[in-house]
Structures are given as structure tokens and as C-alpha cells.
Amino acid sequence: MSGLKWLDKNAEKVFASLLLAAIVLLISGNVFMRYIMNASLSWGEELTLWLFVWFVWIGVSYAFHTGDHVRITVLRDVLSKRSRLIADSIIAILVLGFLLALAYECIKLIRMPFITSQTSVVLGLPIPILYASAPVGAVLSAIRVIQHLFRTLRLIAHSKA
């Protein structure tokens, strides 16, 4: 398997797994420090929050990759196979538009002087790093939606009317 194919198949899974492992270690370490050593990590809670926000956005992209987002299928289930594929394509285009608009607006927000000058309270990290999770997650999700859209369009082209 080429490196690009491996990355396409596993990028979000590996990154989300690493983030989740770091979250679990931080929380466990802080519990140990607080209840056994009587001295909690002042920065552990904030870093856990930051990692969790990134974890959620990467998880959104992974759910698009695996097709595991919640969907309402009442109308979709009564359609023919070809009509279902066409509906899936229209929905994918709408979702793609939303994700690209979200990424664009988030980038505009991150570039505002009020945001760029902020740092986190405990860690002192630049707030734009935290806010960057949204456009990164939206762009990764958009890539996954485009992949799904191309697969669906190929199926439409090969299906009978």
C-alpha cells in the first residue's frame, strides 16, 4: 500500500487515537496527582480541553470517511436505487457547501486582531491554535465528502435509468 493510500485510509483514525490517548493519560495523571499526591496539574485541565476540541473535529472528518454520521432515511428509503444515489449526491453537494463556508468563516474569525492577540489562560498558547481545529476539521471533512461524491457519481453513471 502506497503512503498516500495509507494516509487516506488511516489519517483521521491515527490522529484521533493519539489525541484520545493523550486525553486519557492527562486525565489519569491529573486524578493521580490530585488524590494521591494532593497536588493537581494546573495546566492539565486546559490542555485536555484543547485536545478534546481537536479530537471532536478530527472525529467529524473520520465519521464522514466511514459514513457513520446520523441521518434521517425515511424519504431516502422509498426511492429507487438511482434516485437514492441522486439524492445522496445533492446532499453531499449541500454538505460540501456548508463545510467550505464554515472553513472560510472560521479562517476569517481566526485572522481577526482580537483573536490573534489572545492566549490561553494557563498554558499561554495562542488561541488561534484552538480555533484552527474548526477549519482543519471542516476541510478534512470536505475532502471526505468530495471522495464520497465522486464514488456516488460513478455509481450513477454505471446504473440504469
N, C-alpha and C positions, 0 to 999 in steps of 0.2 A: 504494500500500500504506500503510495507516494505521501510525502509530508503534507502536501496541500489537502489531499483526501482525508488523511488522518485528522488534520486540523478542522476540516469541515465537519467531520463526524463527531469529534470529541472536544472541541474548544470550550464550549459553554459548560459541558459536564465536568471537565477537569478544573476549570476556573471556579465554578460553583462549589465543587468538592473541597478545593483548597480554602475557599472563603469560609465554608461551613466548619471545616476542621479548625481553622483559626478561631472562629467564634466559640466553638465548644471548648477549646483549650483556654481561651481568655476567661470565659465564664467559670470554668472549673478552677482555674488558677486563682481567680478573684474570690470564689467561695472558700477555697483552702486558706487563702491569706486572711480573709475576714473572720472565719470561725475557728481556725486552728492557730493562726499566728497573731490574731487580734490587730491586724493592720491591713486594710484593703488597698488595692491598687487604685490610686486616684485617677489614672488615665484609662483603666481597663474598660469601664463602662462606656466612655465616649468612643473608644476605638471599636468596641463591639457594635455600637450603633452604626458607625461608618461602614464597617464590614458587612453588616446586615443589609444596609441600604444597597450597597453594590451587589450583594448576593441576590436580593429580590430582582433587580434589573437584569442580571445575568440569567436568573431563573425564568423571567418572562421570555427572553430570547430562546432559552432551551425548550420551553413549552411550545413555542412556535415551531421549533425544529422537529419536535416529536409529535406535534399535532394534539397536544394534551390540554389545550385551553377549553374552558367550559363553553358550550354552545347550545343554542336552542334549535332543535332539529325538527320540530313539528311540521313546518311547511316544507322543509327540505326532504323529509321522508316520503311525502306524497308525490314528489316529482319523479319523472323518468330519469334514467342514468345520465343522459346527455343534458337534460335541463338542470339536474343537480350539479353537474360539472360547470355549467354556465353560471349558475348561482354562486358556486364556490369561487369562480373567477371574479365575479363582480364584487363579492365580499372581500376577497383578497386585495383587489384594487382600492376599495374604500379603506380597508385597514392600513394598507401601504400609505395612502394619502394622509391618514391620521398620524401614523408613526413618523413620517417625514416632516409634517407640520410640527409635531411635538419636538422632534430633534432640533428643528430650526428655531423654534421659540425658546427652547432651553438654552441653546447656544447664545441667543440674543440676551437672555437673562444673565447668564454667566459672565458675559462681557461687560455688563453694566458696572460703572465705577463703584457703586455702593456694594456690590457683591465682591468684586475683585479685591477690595481693600479689607475684607473681613477674614478673620482667622477663628479657628475653633477655640473654645474657652480653655480647655485643659491641655490639649495637645499642641495648640498653636499652629495647626496645619491650615493652609489656605482653604477657605470654604468652597471655592470653585472645584476643588478635587472631589468633594462630596457631591456637589451639584452636577458634576460631569457624568455621574452614574446614569442619569436620565437620558441624555442624548446618546451616550455609548450604548445603553440598553436598547434604545429606540432604533438606532442604526443597525445593530446586530439583529434585532427583530425584523427590521425591514428587509435585510438580506435573506433571512429565513422565509419571509412571506414571498419575496421575489422567486426564490427557489421553488416554493410550493406552487406559485402561479405558473411558472414555466412547466412544471410537471403536469398540472391540470390542463393547461393549453395543449400540451402534447396529447393527452388523453382525449380531449375534444376533437383534435384533428384526426385521430385514429378511430373515433367512434362513428357509428352510423347515425344518420339523422332520424 
